[in-house]
Amino acid sequence: MQAYDIVFAGTPEFAAEHLRALLDSPHRIKGVYTQPDRAAGRGKQLQASAVKKLALENDLPVFQPQSLRGAEDQQVLASLKADLIIVVAYGLILPQAVLDIPPLGCLNVHASLLPRWRGAAPIERALLAGDEQTGVTIMQMDKGLDTGAMLSKATIDICEEDDRQCLESRLAQIGTQSLIESLAQLPLLQANAQTQDDSLSTYAAKLEKDEALIDWNQSAVFINRTIRGGIGRNPAYCFLNGERVRIVKATPLGETHNSPVGMILAHGQDSLRVACKDSVLEIHTMQFPGKTVQEVSVLLNSRREILAPGNYFRSHTEDQS
């Protein structure tokens, strides 16, 4: 297998998994690009990205420009003399001048089956849409947003239990394998790259905070998708007894009811049943403000009165319906 000189560009843990796979391969990493450190946590202290941490652990040169549109930043990149650039969830747009720098171009590892779910949040959008399958596409980048010719695809089924974190982990596993395999046969794949059908494209916009607010007028299936799609990044929330609470794990039930939406219908030893539109959601784990995520079985010991049947989960603090 031919070993390439590679510049890697990525930011979150999903990208770090791919960098780790490249470090375990014969390929040579000439430099790592990642987004600038961001303030995070209650103290709002600057935090390095997962990719930066991994790169520093392996004594790799790290570059964190605000953008790659400036001539000076492009000259620095060109000076690394990489055969190709591999981009995984970098978060910055590469201008055409950058795409033209490496002789073999720029490859992108995208967590969807393109052209479905082009954009920033393909994993969340696949879950919210109720897709039965997703996957990873290795793509030759062009100036469009995830519009380049496809070199390879790897597909997995989305299980009913999958949440964002679980699905992302599974996609990272097949993504790293697909990337290494694609590099092993890169000339052949580039010669036979498949153009995307733009008529089949969908856009995976970044999730807005208000999309995490549970609307109890929706079906239990839809609400459960909201919960699963937001795990770890945009946790699904609503209001109970005036407090903003997160719903972390739930199961949609096929039961019907005649109660107002949001009403707690009943509870067992380890779950609550809540009325949704034409269906019931069984809640297993929750998180109250300032507390850790807890099982309903534990919460029933300390907050049984608040979780009593007849009380309401609401979509707004002032909502009285």
ChimeraX commands (.cxc) that place a marker at each C-alpha (Angstrom):
marker #1 position 0.00,0.00,0.00 radius 0.5
marker #1 position 1.30,3.43,-0.93 radius 0.5
marker #1 position 1.89,5.68,2.06 radius 0.5
marker #1 position 0.84,9.31,1.64 radius 0.5
marker #1 position 1.92,12.56,3.24 radius 0.5
marker #1 position -1.28,13.88,4.77 radius 0.5
marker #1 position -2.55,17.05,6.36 radius 0.5
marker #1 position -5.49,16.28,8.63 radius 0.5
marker #1 position -8.26,18.78,9.41 radius 0.5
marker #1 position -10.91,18.05,12.04 radius 0.5
marker #1 position -12.20,19.13,15.42 radius 0.5
marker #1 position -14.49,16.87,17.56 radius 0.5
marker #1 position -14.00,13.37,18.92 radius 0.5
marker #1 position -15.51,11.86,15.75 radius 0.5
marker #1 position -12.66,13.44,13.80 radius 0.5
marker #1 position -10.09,12.40,16.41 radius 0.5
marker #1 position -11.03,8.76,15.87 radius 0.5
marker #1 position -10.08,9.13,12.21 radius 0.5
marker #1 position -6.81,10.85,13.05 radius 0.5
marker #1 position -6.05,8.00,15.46 radius 0.5
marker #1 position -6.63,5.47,12.67 radius 0.5
marker #1 position -4.24,7.37,10.39 radius 0.5
marker #1 position -1.62,7.43,13.12 radius 0.5
marker #1 position -1.86,3.64,13.31 radius 0.5
marker #1 position -1.38,3.35,9.53 radius 0.5
marker #1 position 1.73,3.70,7.35 radius 0.5
marker #1 position 0.63,7.19,6.25 radius 0.5
marker #1 position 2.57,10.23,7.44 radius 0.5
marker #1 position 0.79,13.15,9.13 radius 0.5
marker #1 position 2.55,16.37,8.15 radius 0.5
marker #1 position 0.30,18.66,10.15 radius 0.5
marker #1 position -3.07,18.93,11.88 radius 0.5
marker #1 position -5.62,21.71,11.47 radius 0.5
marker #1 position -8.38,22.19,14.02 radius 0.5
marker #1 position -10.64,25.02,15.12 radius 0.5
marker #1 position -9.36,27.59,17.64 radius 0.5
marker #1 position -9.78,26.73,21.32 radius 0.5
marker #1 position -13.27,27.58,22.59 radius 0.5
marker #1 position -14.56,28.69,25.97 radius 0.5
marker #1 position -16.51,25.88,27.59 radius 0.5
marker #1 position -17.87,24.75,30.93 radius 0.5
marker #1 position -19.12,26.82,33.83 radius 0.5
marker #1 position -15.79,28.61,34.14 radius 0.5
marker #1 position -15.78,29.44,30.40 radius 0.5
marker #1 position -12.12,28.50,30.18 radius 0.5
marker #1 position -10.55,27.82,26.79 radius 0.5
marker #1 position -10.70,24.15,25.85 radius 0.5
marker #1 position -8.67,22.39,23.18 radius 0.5
marker #1 position -10.52,20.23,20.68 radius 0.5
marker #1 position -10.29,16.45,20.79 radius 0.5
marker #1 position -8.22,16.54,17.61 radius 0.5
marker #1 position -5.76,19.07,19.05 radius 0.5
marker #1 position -5.28,17.01,22.21 radius 0.5
marker #1 position -4.55,13.87,20.20 radius 0.5
marker #1 position -2.20,15.71,17.87 radius 0.5
marker #1 position -0.18,17.19,20.74 radius 0.5
marker #1 position 0.01,13.80,22.43 radius 0.5
marker #1 position 1.69,12.55,19.26 radius 0.5
marker #1 position 3.99,15.57,18.78 radius 0.5
marker #1 position 2.26,16.65,15.58 radius 0.5
marker #1 position 2.34,20.28,14.41 radius 0.5
marker #1 position -1.03,21.95,15.13 radius 0.5
marker #1 position -2.50,24.90,13.24 radius 0.5
marker #1 position -5.61,26.79,14.38 radius 0.5
marker #1 position -6.38,29.63,11.95 radius 0.5
marker #1 position -9.69,31.48,12.21 radius 0.5
marker #1 position -10.13,30.70,8.50 radius 0.5
marker #1 position -8.11,29.50,5.54 radius 0.5
marker #1 position -9.01,32.36,3.24 radius 0.5
marker #1 position -5.87,34.43,3.88 radius 0.5
marker #1 position -2.86,34.12,1.58 radius 0.5
marker #1 position -0.45,33.72,4.51 radius 0.5
marker #1 position -2.39,30.81,6.03 radius 0.5
marker #1 position -2.59,29.17,2.59 radius 0.5
marker #1 position 1.17,29.51,2.14 radius 0.5
marker #1 position 1.78,27.82,5.49 radius 0.5
marker #1 position -0.49,24.96,4.44 radius 0.5
marker #1 position 1.26,24.62,1.09 radius 0.5
marker #1 position 4.66,24.53,2.81 radius 0.5
marker #1 position 3.69,21.23,4.47 radius 0.5
marker #1 position 3.85,19.61,1.00 radius 0.5
marker #1 position 1.14,17.06,1.64 radius 0.5
marker #1 position -0.09,14.67,-1.04 radius 0.5
marker #1 position -3.65,15.21,0.13 radius 0.5
marker #1 position -5.74,16.79,2.86 radius 0.5
marker #1 position -8.23,14.68,4.81 radius 0.5
marker #1 position -11.12,16.60,6.35 radius 0.5
marker #1 position -13.40,15.16,9.06 radius 0.5
marker #1 position -15.90,17.45,10.80 radius 0.5
marker #1 position -13.46,20.37,10.64 radius 0.5
marker #1 position -16.13,23.06,10.87 radius 0.5
marker #1 position -14.45,25.54,8.52 radius 0.5
marker #1 position -15.06,25.92,4.79 radius 0.5
marker #1 position -12.07,25.27,2.55 radius 0.5
marker #1 position -11.85,27.82,-0.29 radius 0.5
marker #1 position -10.97,26.68,-3.78 radius 0.5
marker #1 position -7.40,27.91,-3.36 radius 0.5
marker #1 position -6.93,25.43,-0.51 radius 0.5
marker #1 position -8.64,22.59,-2.37 radius 0.5
marker #1 position -6.13,23.11,-5.18 radius 0.5
marker #1 position -3.01,22.91,-2.97 radius 0.5
marker #1 position -2.45,19.13,-2.56 radius 0.5
marker #1 position -1.75,17.16,-5.76 radius 0.5
marker #1 position -4.37,14.52,-4.87 radius 0.5
marker #1 position -6.91,17.06,-3.64 radius 0.5
marker #1 position -8.93,16.99,-0.43 radius 0.5
marker #1 position -10.95,14.04,0.87 radius 0.5
marker #1 position -13.88,14.42,3.24 radius 0.5
marker #1 position -15.28,11.77,5.56 radius 0.5
marker #1 position -18.98,12.65,5.89 radius 0.5
marker #1 position -21.32,10.89,8.32 radius 0.5
marker #1 position -24.23,10.25,5.96 radius 0.5
marker #1 position -25.07,8.47,2.73 radius 0.5
marker #1 position -24.64,11.40,0.39 radius 0.5
marker #1 position -26.38,13.18,-1.19 radius 0.5
marker #1 position -28.74,12.71,1.76 radius 0.5
marker #1 position -27.94,14.98,4.70 radius 0.5
marker #1 position -25.34,17.34,3.35 radius 0.5
marker #1 position -24.37,19.80,6.06 radius 0.5
marker #1 position -23.32,20.17,9.67 radius 0.5
marker #1 position -25.61,17.76,11.55 radius 0.5
marker #1 position -26.13,14.60,9.46 radius 0.5
marker #1 position -26.29,12.22,12.44 radius 0.5
marker #1 position -28.93,14.24,14.32 radius 0.5
marker #1 position -31.01,14.82,11.18 radius 0.5
marker #1 position -31.02,11.14,10.29 radius 0.5
marker #1 position -32.34,10.30,13.77 radius 0.5
marker #1 position -34.95,13.08,13.76 radius 0.5
marker #1 position -36.20,12.01,10.35 radius 0.5
marker #1 position -36.59,8.42,11.44 radius 0.5
marker #1 position -34.17,7.11,8.80 radius 0.5
marker #1 position -33.70,3.36,8.89 radius 0.5
marker #1 position -30.17,3.51,7.49 radius 0.5
marker #1 position -27.23,5.87,7.44 radius 0.5
marker #1 position -23.51,5.54,6.85 radius 0.5
marker #1 position -20.28,7.22,5.89 radius 0.5
marker #1 position -19.31,8.64,2.52 radius 0.5
marker #1 position -15.71,9.29,1.45 radius 0.5
marker #1 position -15.90,12.23,-0.93 radius 0.5
marker #1 position -13.52,14.19,-3.17 radius 0.5
marker #1 position -14.13,17.74,-2.01 radius 0.5
marker #1 position -15.15,20.56,-4.30 radius 0.5
marker #1 position -16.21,24.15,-3.58 radius 0.5
marker #1 position -19.81,23.14,-2.76 radius 0.5
marker #1 position -21.17,22.02,0.60 radius 0.5
marker #1 position -20.66,18.24,0.63 radius 0.5
marker #1 position -21.32,18.12,-3.12 radius 0.5
marker #1 position -18.13,16.45,-4.35 radius 0.5
marker #1 position -17.82,13.18,-6.21 radius 0.5
marker #1 position -18.11,10.07,-4.03 radius 0.5
marker #1 position -15.28,7.57,-3.74 radius 0.5
marker #1 position -16.89,5.04,-1.40 radius 0.5
marker #1 position -19.84,4.46,0.93 radius 0.5
marker #1 position -20.31,2.30,4.01 radius 0.5
marker #1 position -23.85,1.64,5.30 radius 0.5
marker #1 position -25.29,0.69,8.70 radius 0.5
marker #1 position -28.81,0.23,10.01 radius 0.5
marker #1 position -30.16,2.67,12.59 radius 0.5
marker #1 position -31.48,0.71,15.56 radius 0.5
marker #1 position -34.48,1.83,17.61 radius 0.5
marker #1 position -32.20,2.21,20.64 radius 0.5
marker #1 position -29.59,4.34,18.88 radius 0.5
marker #1 position -29.07,7.84,20.21 radius 0.5
marker #1 position -26.71,10.47,18.80 radius 0.5
marker #1 position -23.70,9.35,20.84 radius 0.5
marker #1 position -24.20,5.67,20.12 radius 0.5
marker #1 position -24.78,6.21,16.41 radius 0.5
marker #1 position -21.81,8.56,16.14 radius 0.5
marker #1 position -19.59,5.94,17.76 radius 0.5
marker #1 position -20.76,3.28,15.30 radius 0.5
marker #1 position -20.24,5.64,12.37 radius 0.5
marker #1 position -16.73,6.43,13.58 radius 0.5
marker #1 position -15.91,2.72,13.51 radius 0.5
marker #1 position -17.02,2.22,9.92 radius 0.5
marker #1 position -15.68,5.63,8.90 radius 0.5
marker #1 position -12.13,4.90,10.03 radius 0.5
marker #1 position -12.17,1.52,8.33 radius 0.5
marker #1 position -13.59,3.01,5.13 radius 0.5
marker #1 position -11.00,5.79,5.13 radius 0.5
marker #1 position -8.03,3.45,5.45 radius 0.5
marker #1 position -9.46,1.12,2.79 radius 0.5
marker #1 position -10.12,4.04,0.45 radius 0.5
marker #1 position -6.55,5.30,0.79 radius 0.5
marker #1 position -5.29,1.82,-0.08 radius 0.5
marker #1 position -7.01,2.03,-3.48 radius 0.5
marker #1 position -7.13,5.79,-3.94 radius 0.5
marker #1 position -6.06,6.07,-7.62 radius 0.5
marker #1 position -8.73,3.56,-8.68 radius 0.5
marker #1 position -11.44,5.21,-6.58 radius 0.5
marker #1 position -10.60,8.68,-7.84 radius 0.5
marker #1 position -10.67,7.46,-11.44 radius 0.5
marker #1 position -14.15,6.00,-10.89 radius 0.5
marker #1 position -15.61,8.67,-8.58 radius 0.5
marker #1 position -19.41,8.88,-8.71 radius 0.5
marker #1 position -21.12,12.23,-9.22 radius 0.5
marker #1 position -23.85,12.99,-6.68 radius 0.5
marker #1 position -27.47,13.30,-7.81 radius 0.5
marker #1 position -28.38,16.78,-6.58 radius 0.5
marker #1 position -32.09,16.05,-6.99 radius 0.5
marker #1 position -31.85,13.56,-4.10 radius 0.5
marker #1 position -30.03,15.90,-1.72 radius 0.5
marker #1 position -31.29,16.95,1.70 radius 0.5
marker #1 position -29.75,19.51,4.02 radius 0.5
marker #1 position -28.62,18.71,7.57 radius 0.5
marker #1 position -28.75,22.12,9.21 radius 0.5
marker #1 position -27.12,22.51,12.60 radius 0.5
marker #1 position -29.67,21.96,15.36 radius 0.5
marker #1 position -31.03,25.10,16.98 radius 0.5
marker #1 position -31.52,25.17,20.75 radius 0.5
marker #1 position -35.28,25.51,20.46 radius 0.5
marker #1 position -35.44,22.22,18.54 radius 0.5
marker #1 position -34.52,20.46,21.79 radius 0.5
marker #1 position -37.71,21.74,23.46 radius 0.5
marker #1 position -40.19,18.88,23.68 radius 0.5
marker #1 position -43.56,19.58,22.10 radius 0.5
marker #1 position -46.03,17.30,23.85 radius 0.5
marker #1 position -48.51,17.85,21.03 radius 0.5
marker #1 position -46.29,15.63,18.90 radius 0.5
marker #1 position -46.42,11.84,18.81 radius 0.5
marker #1 position -44.42,9.76,21.26 radius 0.5
marker #1 position -42.34,8.46,18.34 radius 0.5
marker #1 position -41.38,11.98,17.28 radius 0.5
marker #1 position -40.63,13.09,20.84 radius 0.5
marker #1 position -38.42,10.05,21.34 radius 0.5
marker #1 position -36.49,10.99,18.20 radius 0.5
marker #1 position -35.97,14.45,19.68 radius 0.5
marker #1 position -34.58,12.84,22.83 radius 0.5
marker #1 position -32.31,10.42,20.97 radius 0.5
marker #1 position -31.08,13.07,18.53 radius 0.5
marker #1 position -30.05,15.51,21.25 radius 0.5
marker #1 position -28.15,13.17,23.56 radius 0.5
marker #1 position -24.84,14.67,24.60 radius 0.5
marker #1 position -25.10,17.89,22.60 radius 0.5
marker #1 position -28.62,19.37,22.59 radius 0.5
marker #1 position -30.43,17.50,25.39 radius 0.5
marker #1 position -34.20,17.39,25.03 radius 0.5
marker #1 position -35.95,19.40,27.72 radius 0.5
marker #1 position -39.34,20.57,28.97 radius 0.5
marker #1 position -40.76,21.98,32.20 radius 0.5
marker #1 position -42.13,20.25,35.28 radius 0.5
marker #1 position -43.38,22.09,38.35 radius 0.5
marker #1 position -41.69,25.24,37.03 radius 0.5
marker #1 position -38.28,23.56,36.64 radius 0.5
marker #1 position -36.52,22.94,33.36 radius 0.5
marker #1 position -35.88,19.20,33.19 radius 0.5
marker #1 position -34.13,17.03,30.65 radius 0.5
marker #1 position -35.57,13.78,29.37 radius 0.5
marker #1 position -32.65,11.48,28.68 radius 0.5
marker #1 position -34.12,8.08,27.87 radius 0.5
marker #1 position -37.63,7.06,26.92 radius 0.5
marker #1 position -39.63,4.55,24.91 radius 0.5
marker #1 position -42.64,5.33,22.68 radius 0.5
marker #1 position -45.63,3.12,23.37 radius 0.5
marker #1 position -48.46,2.29,21.01 radius 0.5
marker #1 position -51.10,2.91,23.67 radius 0.5
marker #1 position -53.90,5.41,23.11 radius 0.5
marker #1 position -55.45,7.70,25.73 radius 0.5
marker #1 position -58.05,10.42,26.25 radius 0.5
marker #1 position -55.98,12.70,28.49 radius 0.5
marker #1 position -54.47,16.14,27.87 radius 0.5
marker #1 position -50.98,16.03,26.36 radius 0.5
marker #1 position -48.11,16.26,28.82 radius 0.5
marker #1 position -50.10,14.69,31.65 radius 0.5
marker #1 position -48.41,12.01,33.73 radius 0.5
marker #1 position -50.80,9.10,33.32 radius 0.5
marker #1 position -49.16,6.62,35.67 radius 0.5
marker #1 position -45.84,5.41,36.98 radius 0.5
marker #1 position -44.42,2.01,37.67 radius 0.5
marker #1 position -41.41,1.16,39.76 radius 0.5
marker #1 position -38.96,2.49,37.17 radius 0.5
marker #1 position -40.81,4.62,34.62 radius 0.5
marker #1 position -43.41,7.30,33.98 radius 0.5
marker #1 position -46.10,7.20,31.33 radius 0.5
marker #1 position -46.88,10.57,29.77 radius 0.5
marker #1 position -49.65,11.51,27.35 radius 0.5
marker #1 position -48.55,12.65,23.90 radius 0.5
marker #1 position -50.56,13.21,20.74 radius 0.5
marker #1 position -52.50,9.96,20.21 radius 0.5
marker #1 position -49.80,7.96,22.01 radius 0.5
marker #1 position -47.86,7.48,25.23 radius 0.5
marker #1 position -44.19,8.06,26.08 radius 0.5
marker #1 position -42.59,5.94,28.77 radius 0.5
marker #1 position -39.80,7.90,30.49 radius 0.5
marker #1 position -36.91,6.00,32.08 radius 0.5
marker #1 position -34.25,8.59,32.97 radius 0.5
marker #1 position -34.36,12.35,33.63 radius 0.5
marker #1 position -32.19,15.18,34.86 radius 0.5
marker #1 position -33.31,17.98,37.16 radius 0.5
marker #1 position -31.41,21.31,37.27 radius 0.5
marker #1 position -28.05,21.01,39.06 radius 0.5
marker #1 position -28.41,17.24,39.41 radius 0.5
marker #1 position -26.95,14.25,37.63 radius 0.5
marker #1 position -28.97,12.10,35.25 radius 0.5
marker #1 position -31.08,9.73,37.35 radius 0.5
marker #1 position -33.31,6.76,36.82 radius 0.5
marker #1 position -37.01,7.37,37.40 radius 0.5
marker #1 position -36.92,4.62,40.02 radius 0.5
marker #1 position -34.55,6.80,42.06 radius 0.5
marker #1 position -36.47,10.01,41.44 radius 0.5
marker #1 position -39.70,8.43,42.65 radius 0.5
marker #1 position -38.12,8.13,46.08 radius 0.5
marker #1 position -37.23,11.83,46.33 radius 0.5
marker #1 position -39.74,13.57,44.05 radius 0.5
marker #1 position -42.78,11.30,44.10 radius 0.5
marker #1 position -45.20,14.19,44.69 radius 0.5
marker #1 position -43.94,16.12,41.65 radius 0.5
marker #1 position -44.02,12.97,39.51 radius 0.5
marker #1 position -47.50,11.95,40.63 radius 0.5
marker #1 position -50.14,11.07,38.02 radius 0.5
marker #1 position -52.18,14.11,37.05 radius 0.5
marker #1 position -49.18,16.47,37.02 radius 0.5
marker #1 position -47.96,17.90,33.73 radius 0.5
marker #1 position -44.81,18.09,31.69 radius 0.5
marker #1 position -45.14,21.36,29.81 radius 0.5
marker #1 position -43.54,22.91,26.77 radius 0.5
marker #1 position -43.40,26.34,28.43 radius 0.5
marker #1 position -43.24,27.46,32.03 radius 0.5
marker #1 position -46.38,29.56,31.60 radius 0.5
marker #1 position -48.26,26.90,29.66 radius 0.5
marker #1 position -51.43,25.97,31.53 radius 0.5
marker #1 position -52.90,23.55,29.01 radius 0.5
marker link #1:1,2 radius 0.2
marker link #1:2,3 radius 0.2
marker link #1:3,4 radius 0.2
marker link #1:4,5 radius 0.2
marker link #1:5,6 radius 0.2
marker link #1:6,7 radius 0.2
marker link #1:7,8 radius 0.2
marker link #1:8,9 radius 0.2
marker link #1:9,10 radius 0.2
marker link #1:10,11 radius 0.2
marker link #1:11,12 radius 0.2
marker link #1:12,13 radius 0.2
marker link #1:13,14 radius 0.2
marker link #1:14,15 radius 0.2
marker link #1:15,16 radius 0.2
marker link #1:16,17 radius 0.2
marker link #1:17,18 radius 0.2
marker link #1:18,19 radius 0.2
marker link #1:19,20 radius 0.2
marker link #1:20,21 radius 0.2
marker link #1:21,22 radius 0.2
marker link #1:22,23 radius 0.2
marker link #1:23,24 radius 0.2
marker link #1:24,25 radius 0.2
marker link #1:25,26 radius 0.2
marker link #1:26,27 radius 0.2
marker link #1:27,28 radius 0.2
marker link #1:28,29 radius 0.2
marker link #1:29,30 radius 0.2
marker link #1:30,31 radius 0.2
marker link #1:31,32 radius 0.2
marker link #1:32,33 radius 0.2
marker link #1:33,34 radius 0.2
marker link #1:34,35 radius 0.2
marker link #1:35,36 radius 0.2
marker link #1:36,37 radius 0.2
marker link #1:37,38 radius 0.2
marker link #1:38,39 radius 0.2
marker link #1:39,40 radius 0.2
marker link #1:40,41 radius 0.2
marker link #1:41,42 radius 0.2
marker link #1:42,43 radius 0.2
marker link #1:43,44 radius 0.2
marker link #1:44,45 radius 0.2
marker link #1:45,46 radius 0.2
marker link #1:46,47 radius 0.2
marker link #1:47,48 radius 0.2
marker link #1:48,49 radius 0.2
marker link #1:49,50 radius 0.2
marker link #1:50,51 radius 0.2
marker link #1:51,52 radius 0.2
marker link #1:52,53 radius 0.2
marker link #1:53,54 radius 0.2
marker link #1:54,55 radius 0.2
marker link #1:55,56 radius 0.2
marker link #1:56,57 radius 0.2
marker link #1:57,58 radius 0.2
marker link #1:58,59 radius 0.2
marker link #1:59,60 radius 0.2
marker link #1:60,61 radius 0.2
marker link #1:61,62 radius 0.2
marker link #1:62,63 radius 0.2
marker link #1:63,64 radius 0.2
marker link #1:64,65 radius 0.2
marker link #1:65,66 radius 0.2
marker link #1:66,67 radius 0.2
marker link #1:67,68 radius 0.2
marker link #1:68,69 radius 0.2
marker link #1:69,70 radius 0.2
marker link #1:70,71 radius 0.2
marker link #1:71,72 radius 0.2
marker link #1:72,73 radius 0.2
marker link #1:73,74 radius 0.2
marker link #1:74,75 radius 0.2
marker link #1:75,76 radius 0.2
marker link #1:76,77 radius 0.2
marker link #1:77,78 radius 0.2
marker link #1:78,79 radius 0.2
marker link #1:79,80 radius 0.2
marker link #1:80,81 radius 0.2
marker link #1:81,82 radius 0.2
marker link #1:82,83 radius 0.2
marker link #1:83,84 radius 0.2
marker link #1:84,85 radius 0.2
marker link #1:85,86 radius 0.2
marker link #1:86,87 radius 0.2
marker link #1:87,88 radius 0.2
marker link #1:88,89 radius 0.2
marker link #1:89,90 radius 0.2
marker link #1:90,91 radius 0.2
marker link #1:91,92 radius 0.2
marker link #1:92,93 radius 0.2
marker link #1:93,94 radius 0.2
marker link #1:94,95 radius 0.2
marker link #1:95,96 radius 0.2
marker link #1:96,97 radius 0.2
marker link #1:97,98 radius 0.2
marker link #1:98,99 radius 0.2
marker link #1:99,100 radius 0.2
marker link #1:100,101 radius 0.2
marker link #1:101,102 radius 0.2
marker link #1:102,103 radius 0.2
marker link #1:103,104 radius 0.2
marker link #1:104,105 radius 0.2
marker link #1:105,106 radius 0.2
marker link #1:106,107 radius 0.2
marker link #1:107,108 radius 0.2
marker link #1:108,109 radius 0.2
marker link #1:109,110 radius 0.2
marker link #1:110,111 radius 0.2
marker link #1:111,112 radius 0.2
marker link #1:112,113 radius 0.2
marker link #1:113,114 radius 0.2
marker link #1:114,115 radius 0.2
marker link #1:115,116 radius 0.2
marker link #1:116,117 radius 0.2
marker link #1:117,118 radius 0.2
marker link #1:118,119 radius 0.2
marker link #1:119,120 radius 0.2
marker link #1:120,121 radius 0.2
marker link #1:121,122 radius 0.2
marker link #1:122,123 radius 0.2
marker link #1:123,124 radius 0.2
marker link #1:124,125 radius 0.2
marker link #1:125,126 radius 0.2
marker link #1:126,127 radius 0.2
marker link #1:127,128 radius 0.2
marker link #1:128,129 radius 0.2
marker link #1:129,130 radius 0.2
marker link #1:130,131 radius 0.2
marker link #1:131,132 radius 0.2
marker link #1:132,133 radius 0.2
marker link #1:133,134 radius 0.2
marker link #1:134,135 radius 0.2
marker link #1:135,136 radius 0.2
marker link #1:136,137 radius 0.2
marker link #1:137,138 radius 0.2
marker link #1:138,139 radius 0.2
marker link #1:139,140 radius 0.2
marker link #1:140,141 radius 0.2
marker link #1:141,142 radius 0.2
marker link #1:142,143 radius 0.2
marker link #1:143,144 radius 0.2
marker link #1:144,145 radius 0.2
marker link #1:145,146 radius 0.2
marker link #1:146,147 radius 0.2
marker link #1:147,148 radius 0.2
marker link #1:148,149 radius 0.2
marker link #1:149,150 radius 0.2
marker link #1:150,151 radius 0.2
marker link #1:151,152 radius 0.2
marker link #1:152,153 radius 0.2
marker link #1:153,154 radius 0.2
marker link #1:154,155 radius 0.2
marker link #1:155,156 radius 0.2
marker link #1:156,157 radius 0.2
marker link #1:157,158 radius 0.2
marker link #1:158,159 radius 0.2
marker link #1:159,160 radius 0.2
marker link #1:160,161 radius 0.2
marker link #1:161,162 radius 0.2
marker link #1:162,163 radius 0.2
marker link #1:163,164 radius 0.2
marker link #1:164,165 radius 0.2
marker link #1:165,166 radius 0.2
marker link #1:166,167 radius 0.2
marker link #1:167,168 radius 0.2
marker link #1:168,169 radius 0.2
marker link #1:169,170 radius 0.2
marker link #1:170,171 radius 0.2
marker link #1:171,172 radius 0.2
marker link #1:172,173 radius 0.2
marker link #1:173,174 radius 0.2
marker link #1:174,175 radius 0.2
marker link #1:175,176 radius 0.2
marker link #1:176,177 radius 0.2
marker link #1:177,178 radius 0.2
marker link #1:178,179 radius 0.2
marker link #1:179,180 radius 0.2
marker link #1:180,181 radius 0.2
marker link #1:181,182 radius 0.2
marker link #1:182,183 radius 0.2
marker link #1:183,184 radius 0.2
marker link #1:184,185 radius 0.2
marker link #1:185,186 radius 0.2
marker link #1:186,187 radius 0.2
marker link #1:187,188 radius 0.2
marker link #1:188,189 radius 0.2
marker link #1:189,190 radius 0.2
marker link #1:190,191 radius 0.2
marker link #1:191,192 radius 0.2
marker link #1:192,193 radius 0.2
marker link #1:193,194 radius 0.2
marker link #1:194,195 radius 0.2
marker link #1:195,196 radius 0.2
marker link #1:196,197 radius 0.2
marker link #1:197,198 radius 0.2
marker link #1:198,199 radius 0.2
marker link #1:199,200 radius 0.2
marker link #1:200,201 radius 0.2
marker link #1:201,202 radius 0.2
marker link #1:202,203 radius 0.2
marker link #1:203,204 radius 0.2
marker link #1:204,205 radius 0.2
marker link #1:205,206 radius 0.2
marker link #1:206,207 radius 0.2
marker link #1:207,208 radius 0.2
marker link #1:208,209 radius 0.2
marker link #1:209,210 radius 0.2
marker link #1:210,211 radius 0.2
marker link #1:211,212 radius 0.2
marker link #1:212,213 radius 0.2
marker link #1:213,214 radius 0.2
marker link #1:214,215 radius 0.2
marker link #1:215,216 radius 0.2
marker link #1:216,217 radius 0.2
marker link #1:217,218 radius 0.2
marker link #1:218,219 radius 0.2
marker link #1:219,220 radius 0.2
marker link #1:220,221 radius 0.2
marker link #1:221,222 radius 0.2
marker link #1:222,223 radius 0.2
marker link #1:223,224 radius 0.2
marker link #1:224,225 radius 0.2
marker link #1:225,226 radius 0.2
marker link #1:226,227 radius 0.2
marker link #1:227,228 radius 0.2
marker link #1:228,229 radius 0.2
marker link #1:229,230 radius 0.2
marker link #1:230,231 radius 0.2
marker link #1:231,232 radius 0.2
marker link #1:232,233 radius 0.2
marker link #1:233,234 radius 0.2
marker link #1:234,235 radius 0.2
marker link #1:235,236 radius 0.2
marker link #1:236,237 radius 0.2
marker link #1:237,238 radius 0.2
marker link #1:238,239 radius 0.2
marker link #1:239,240 radius 0.2
marker link #1:240,241 radius 0.2
marker link #1:241,242 radius 0.2
marker link #1:242,243 radius 0.2
marker link #1:243,244 radius 0.2
marker link #1:244,245 radius 0.2
marker link #1:245,246 radius 0.2
marker link #1:246,247 radius 0.2
marker link #1:247,248 radius 0.2
marker link #1:248,249 radius 0.2
marker link #1:249,250 radius 0.2
marker link #1:250,251 radius 0.2
marker link #1:251,252 radius 0.2
marker link #1:252,253 radius 0.2
marker link #1:253,254 radius 0.2
marker link #1:254,255 radius 0.2
marker link #1:255,256 radius 0.2
marker link #1:256,257 radius 0.2
marker link #1:257,258 radius 0.2
marker link #1:258,259 radius 0.2
marker link #1:259,260 radius 0.2
marker link #1:260,261 radius 0.2
marker link #1:261,262 radius 0.2
marker link #1:262,263 radius 0.2
marker link #1:263,264 radius 0.2
marker link #1:264,265 radius 0.2
marker link #1:265,266 radius 0.2
marker link #1:266,267 radius 0.2
marker link #1:267,268 radius 0.2
marker link #1:268,269 radius 0.2
marker link #1:269,270 radius 0.2
marker link #1:270,271 radius 0.2
marker link #1:271,272 radius 0.2
marker link #1:272,273 radius 0.2
marker link #1:273,274 radius 0.2
marker link #1:274,275 radius 0.2
marker link #1:275,276 radius 0.2
marker link #1:276,277 radius 0.2
marker link #1:277,278 radius 0.2
marker link #1:278,279 radius 0.2
marker link #1:279,280 radius 0.2
marker link #1:280,281 radius 0.2
marker link #1:281,282 radius 0.2
marker link #1:282,283 radius 0.2
marker link #1:283,284 radius 0.2
marker link #1:284,285 radius 0.2
marker link #1:285,286 radius 0.2
marker link #1:286,287 radius 0.2
marker link #1:287,288 radius 0.2
marker link #1:288,289 radius 0.2
marker link #1:289,290 radius 0.2
marker link #1:290,291 radius 0.2
marker link #1:291,292 radius 0.2
marker link #1:292,293 radius 0.2
marker link #1:293,294 radius 0.2
marker link #1:294,295 radius 0.2
marker link #1:295,296 radius 0.2
marker link #1:296,297 radius 0.2
marker link #1:297,298 radius 0.2
marker link #1:298,299 radius 0.2
marker link #1:299,300 radius 0.2
marker link #1:300,301 radius 0.2
marker link #1:301,302 radius 0.2
marker link #1:302,303 radius 0.2
marker link #1:303,304 radius 0.2
marker link #1:304,305 radius 0.2
marker link #1:305,306 radius 0.2
marker link #1:306,307 radius 0.2
marker link #1:307,308 radius 0.2
marker link #1:308,309 radius 0.2
marker link #1:309,310 radius 0.2
marker link #1:310,311 radius 0.2
marker link #1:311,312 radius 0.2
marker link #1:312,313 radius 0.2
marker link #1:313,314 radius 0.2
marker link #1:314,315 radius 0.2
marker link #1:315,316 radius 0.2
marker link #1:316,317 radius 0.2
marker link #1:317,318 radius 0.2
marker link #1:318,319 radius 0.2
marker link #1:319,320 radius 0.2
marker link #1:320,321 radius 0.2
view
